[in-house]
Amino acid sequence: MQKQAVLLSGGVDSSVALAQVCKERDEHGKTHITAFYLKIWLEDEVSFLGNCPWEEDLSYARAVCEKLGVELRVVPLQKEYHERVVSYVLSEIKEGRTPSPDVMCNSLIKLGAFIDYLDAQGEVYDWIITGHYARSYRMGDIKNMGVMPVHLAKSRDLVKDQTYFLANLTQAQLSRLMFAIGAMTKEEVREHARQLGLPTKDRKDSQGICFLGKISYPKFIEHYLGKKEGFIVEEETGKVLGSHDGYWFYTIGQRKGIGLSGGPWYVVRKDIARNIVYISRNYFDDDKKRNSFVMRKMNWILGKRPEETQLDVKLRHGPQVNQATLSWREDGSVRVVLAQRDQGIAPGQFAVFYDGDECLGCGVIELDDQNLADYTPS
């Protein structure tokens, strides 16, 4: 009998993914399904917000499992999440960099700590199913399919596509994954949930960090790093225009939330030693290239770098891609030049590369245009 583990978050996407798996079980039989809810937050860590967001998520997950007749198990991963993701986020923010918690959450928790948990329990599942908007496939002779590498591809819904958040996965992780809704659009997922009468059919999508749903990013940062008053300074003139509560609340390219008239203003750099945020109204001037950067910590999904040097790249989640030219450095870093400027290039940020619909992998931006003049490969 085939065993399948379904990661259930309490949202409509993972609920429909579970329903799809149940449908196949009912049609073909010989499949045992277990749903898993990953609990990652201690109650006292989010008590400052009132009710813990995981409680509502878990109640929806339980209701969906009851509706579909599937066992639900709660896996406590609070310690692992704090050590692997929260610590990473806070360290990057303190260094003035732009972290990507959702990318790390997928590789280190959903498909990291959870797999470690299953292995430690001695539990073997043929597939781990998630509600991500993505697709995977193997290429080659059917007889050798089991040893062929797994390719990651965009979902049919390019707006909701989540390959940006999955690009740091390894072959070992992808080989155990199945994306049950990758061929569906968000509208089709919603309609499917309504037809089945799933409790999550009208539930709104979460907009917070990874699993956190109701916790906003600024509140998350304030909870851990607090506030520290500093100056907001105009880049071109050095004039103090206002004050802020800490450089860690700002990211390069940010426009909203600066709170000054006479704009639009953009964050152009941060002096973390002096807690100064520099802003400018001339972010898009021709003398500001904002179209090149250097990357390290590369993860190529097929285990080797692509032969092509002309690829598409995403610097954030969403349908927008930019054409990029890659050049390989002797020190292992990668220089990337974009065909068009991008306002949000920031150290610490993930850049994800594509060849058409296939997601090839990712890397972490180490240097942007402001620092490239001083860059010398080691």
HELIX and SHEET records of a PDB file:
HELIX    1   1 VAL A   12  HIS A   28  1                                  17    
HELIX    2   2 GLU A   43  GLU A   45  5                                   3    
HELIX    3   3 SER A   47  LEU A   49  5                                   3    
HELIX    4   4 PRO A   53  LEU A   68  1                                  16    
HELIX    5   5 GLN A   78  TYR A   81  1                                   4    
HELIX    6   6 HIS A   82  VAL A   86  3                                   5    
HELIX    7   7 SER A   87  LYS A   94  1                                   8    
HELIX    8   8 PRO A  101  CYS A  105  1                                   5    
HELIX    9   9 ASN A  106  ALA A  113  3                                   8    
HELIX   10  10 PHE A  114  GLN A  121  1                                   8    
HELIX   11  11 ILE A  142  VAL A  147  5                                   6    
HELIX   12  12 THR A  163  LEU A  166  1                                   4    
HELIX   13  13 GLN A  171  LEU A  174  1                                   4    
HELIX   14  14 LYS A  186  LEU A  196  1                                  11    
HELIX   15  15 TYR A  217  LEU A  225  1                                   9    
HELIX   16  16 TYR A  247  PHE A  249  5                                   3    
HELIX   17  17 ASP A  369  LEU A  372  1                                   4    
SHEET    1   A 5 GLU A  71  PRO A  76  0                                        
SHEET    2   A 5 THR A  31  LYS A  39  1                                        
SHEET    3   A 5 GLN A   2  LEU A   7  1                                        
SHEET    4   A 5 TRP A 127  THR A 130  1                                        
SHEET    5   A 5 LEU A 177  PHE A 179  1                                        
SHEET    1   B 8 ALA A 134  ARG A 138  0                                        
SHEET    2   B 8 VAL A 150  LYS A 154 -1                                        
SHEET    3   B 8 GLU A 358  LEU A 367 -1                                        
SHEET    4   B 8 SER A 292  TRP A 300 -1                                        
SHEET    5   B 8 VAL A 334  LEU A 338 -1                                        
SHEET    6   B 8 ASN A 322  TRP A 328 -1                                        
SHEET    7   B 8 GLN A 310  LYS A 314 -1                                        
SHEET    8   B 8 PHE A 350  ASP A 355 -1                                        
SHEET    1   C 4 VAL A 240  HIS A 244  0                                        
SHEET    2   C 4 GLY A 230  GLU A 234 -1                                        
SHEET    3   C 4 ILE A 276  SER A 280  1                                        
SHEET    4   C 4 TYR A 266  ASP A 271 -1                                        
END                                                                             
